[in-house]
Amino acid sequence: MNAIVIQQPGGPEVLRLQQQPTPQPAAHEVLVRVHAAGVNRPDVLMRQGKYAGSGDVTGLVPGLEIAGVVESCGAEATRWQPGDAVCALLPAGGYAKYAAVDARHCLPVPTGLSMTEAAALPETVFTVWHNVFQRGQLQPGETLLVHGGSSGIGTTAIQLARALGSHVAATAGDEAKCSACRELGADWAINYRAEDFEQVLNDEGVDVVLDMIGGEYIAKNLRLLRDDGRLVFINAMQGSKGEFNALEVMRRRLTISGSTLRPRSAEFKAALAAAVEQHVWPLIAAGRFRPVIHYTFPLAEAADAHRLMESSAHIGKIVLEVERT
């Protein structure tokens, strides 16, 4: 089968199209004929050999989310049948014609969505649901601040928070991205190159911050939080260290948390998949959330997809089309 393989840790050029053996599903897995695979920031870190828990990436097929059709099922994968359209979360292996996936980490492709759109869901929605709604405990009427509002994570967080009755502030790097955030439902969209988000939101305050930036944002996030506020990290693109006043954290009962998804156990991901299907899939069916697709590339052009991801010029998701439908 065709697959994109990391030749060695490095730049986008280390991604090469090769022939690989078709994986064989274990008893708890299904074999999926992949139609589309989402491209995510962790894929870039994995390619560089910098993603937590990735180990030696030489020879690895990247890709954390796919959509496609079930080809065959292991003996214990009783929910699915050959021919079922699914999207799925996986620890690696998505940039390929076939992928063997834990059956519990698969969800049905939502009615009305294309395979390309469905492939943009698992990694992003699982991340947002866990970090904003489970760890961050965002409630209706509260305000979420999401940094990187025009990213795949950001566009997902904005839509889900608004659909579930919360207010949203977002930061982004230019006016076109800010406009996209407003169109998706952000009450405030702040161009961080032109304005200081802390000054803009200082009088308002926020209840939950979803931060993928880190660095100097850390202290600002904490100062913006209302009493009992929650700061949740999912990345630290501009630095993992920052100073803050621990006494203020204590006095205002702030919570600082964070997570990475890939190293979590299969059981955790199965429970998260069930929660996403229960809470998010009905919002998709009702037309209250839809993934934003910026651009698609054929599988062979995975290196170009990574270059676009690294440029941060995109709004929403980048997807590889493995099989056109």
Helices and strands as residue ranges (DSSP letters): E 2-6, G 12-14, E 15-19, E 29-39, H 41-48, E 65-73, E 85-89, E 98-102, G 103-105, E 106-108, H 115-119, H 122-128, I 129-135, E 143-146, H 152-163, E 167-172, H 175-184, E 188-191, H 197-201, E 206-211, H 217-224, E 225-233, H 246-251, E 255-258, H 266-279, H 281-285, E 293-298, G 299-301, H 302-311, E 317-321
